């Protein structure tokens, strides 16, 4: 039996029916809608479409909760950049498992960091955006999740 493949896809390229299914699931989970009928009516899809896709669209923050996330970074070779990245993960209660950094070449260093997301106090998206915004972080990319 072939193994299912999974993809990480940006929301802006998803078909509307998948976006609306995800929104209906959020409404149900938050209690904003009490029934499937109410949720699908509010987002504008049929019950059939909701039931067809509901088990196949999972927000990244839920899929990454309780997981190990590995990110690759390109960091400027300046004092404190890696430290700021590590401190930001620690402040969000991420448990760092591994850190690998190459020798800087031409003013930048490649690094990879793996951390557990079990106890994060912020949404994964927020943490990743915060990391990408740190002065000296030129690029951040998710390279693995387990």
N, C-alpha and C positions, 0 to 999 in steps of 0.2 A: 504494500500500500504506500503510495507516495506521501511524503511529509508535506504538511501545509507550509506555504511560504508566507512571510509577513513582511510588510513594507512600512516605513515611516514616511508619510506623505503630508505635505503642507495642506492645510484646510482650503486654501484658495483654489486648489485644483480639483477638489472633490465635487462630484455631482450634487446638485441641490438635495436630492432625496437622502443622501447619506448625511449631509449637514443637518437636515431637518430631523432625521432619525436620532442623531446625537443630541440635538436640542430637546427632543421629546423625552429622551432618557434622562437628561439633566432635570427637566421639569418634574418628572416622576421621582427621581432621587431626592430632590430638594423639598418635595412636598408641595411645590407650586401648582402641580396638577395632581389630583387624587386618583384619576383613572386613566387608562390608556386612551379611552375615547376622548377625554378632555385634553390630554396632551397632544394627540394627533390633530385634533381640531384647531388647537392654538397654533401649531406650526404649519398646518396646511398639507398634511399627507394622509394617505389612507391607512387604515389599520393593517391591511395586508402588506403594504410597503414597510410599515414599522416592524411587523413580525418577521418579514423576510430578512431585514438587515440588522435588527437589534443586537444579535449575538456576534456580529462581525465588525462592529465599529466600537472601539474602546478609546476613550481619551488617553493621550499619552501619559498624563499625570497619574491616572489609575493603573495603567499598564506598567509604569515605572516604579510605583510604590512597592516597597519591599524587595527591590531589585538591586543589582549592582550596575551602576552606570559608568561607562568609560568615556572620557572626553579627551580629544587631542587639541592641543593649543600651540599657537605660535606666539612666543613671548619675546618682547624686546629685552635685550641684554642690559638690564638696569637693576640696581639693587632694590629689592623689595617687591618686585612684580610677582614672582612665584609665591612669596610669603603672603601677599594680598589675596591671591587666588585661594591658597590653602586656608587662610583665616576666614574668608567668606564662606567657604564650604563648612568649616567648623562652626561658625556663627549660626548657620542654618541647621545645625545638628546632623550634618552629613558625616558619616564615619569613613574616613579615608583609609583605603586598603593598600594601594600602591601608588608610587610616584616615580616616574621615569623622565629624566631630562637629559637631552643630548648636549654635547659641548656647543656653545654658541658659535655660529659662523655668520659672518657678515652682519653682525649686530642683532641676530635673532637666534632663539633656541626653540627646538621642538620639545614638547613635553606631553606626557599622557598621565592622566590621573584616573584611578578607579575608586569609586566610593559607594557606600551603601546608602540607600534612600529610605530605609525603614522609618527613621525618626525625624525626617525633615520637618522643619517648622514652617517652611514656605513651599509654595507650589514649585515643582521642578522647572517649569517654564520661567518663573520669576528668578529662580536661582541661576539658571543658565544665562538669562538676559543680564543679570547683575555681573556674573563672571565675564561675559563678553564686553561689558562696559568698563571694566577696570582699566585704568591708564596703563598702557604697556602690553595689553592683550590685543594682539593684532588679529587673531582668528581663533574661533572656538568651534569645534565640530564634534558631534556625538559619533563615536566609532563603535560602540558596543553596548549591549544591554543583556543581562542574563538574570 
